[in-house]
Amino acid sequence: MTKDESGGKRPTLKDVALAAGVSVATASYALNDVGSVGGDTRRHVLEVAARLGYRPNLSAKAMRTGKTSAIGLILPDLTNPFFPALAQNVVHAARESAYSVFVTDTQGSHEAERAAAQALIQRGVDGLIWFPINDEDTLADLTGGLPVLVLDRDNPRHDLIQIDVDSGGRMAAERLIRAGHRRIGVISGPTDVRSSRQRSESSVEVLRRHDALAWHLHNAYSFDLEPAVAAAVAEGSATALCVGADLIALGAINTLRQRGLRVPEDVSIIGFDNIPYGALAFPGLSTINIPVEEMGIEAVNTLLRRIAKPAESRRRLVFDVTYVERGTVAPPPAP
């Protein structure tokens, strides 16, 4: 046995094989679930390995195979409920392919984004799933030939997974028009993000066509509203709000309640993202659903395909969105 960092003895593959009464090759096949090892033998080897406290030497495996069976996931803000849900689905999908995931949160900082990428690359990850802060390619000089999958942003160098935000913005605006609203405010997310701009621009286009746009303002992806946004929401000039993110929509509902305005009796609201908190709110937040589970699964599958076949043509997948009716849309109040 070799010594571990605590000074104790760390069992090796050879120790497991000896204790199990099998060859080293058979022990390796059983532990890695490959080869033609019988079920009983595999279970026996696994039991022996567990009893001995055997842990595979991933560094040695990486040296042999050139792979670590680990990927990195770089997210911009884990305080936004959308991203933990995405991370969970990525981790589950990776586990199905025997990959582990290192998750990092850049907290909206380009410096932290670069530092996270550097740390993951130094760890030897086989690839990255990256949800950039905005449309700037801050990692262009770092990733080199490393397989990278980019989520929800434009990037000419990497595989992309995006959502049909144009369709989502139109759905939200058209639903409010059908409910009878003709004074509708639009709150979009940050202007330096393409998908954020497209969500609001498609809504604004529909509302202008119906002469129903009351105002259009921007807010960070946050529950806390900017002063100008909070003032516009509270003044009641809009009978409905078309909001580019559920987190902002929930902040708007809070502001309305503080001003004594009811949702949806006085003001209707539609969000975007379908985060879990929206379904738990009262009334439940009507929203545009992003298929986060499917996105997470496909992100992993696409990245692993790129790892296996690095010369394949660049891929771009676009997921459809759907409208989720809950309890925040009603006809406008009587004049």
ABEGO torsion letter per residue (X at the ends): XBBBAAGBBBBBAAAAAAAAGBBAAAAAAAAAGBEBBBAAAAAAAAAAAAAAGBBBBAAAAAAAAGBAGBBBBBBABAABAAAAAAAAAAAAAAAAAGBBBBBBBAGGBAAAAAAAAAAAAAAGBABBBBBBABABBAAAAAAEABBBBBBGBBBAABBBBBBBAAAAAAAAAAAAAAAGBABBBBBBBBAABAAAAAAAAAAAAAAAAAGABABBBBBBBBABBBAAAAAAAAAGABABBBBABAAAAAAAAAAAAAAGBBOAAABBBBBBGGBAAAAABOBBBBBBBBBAAAAAAAAAAAAAAAAABAABBBBBBBBBBBBBBBAABBBBBBX
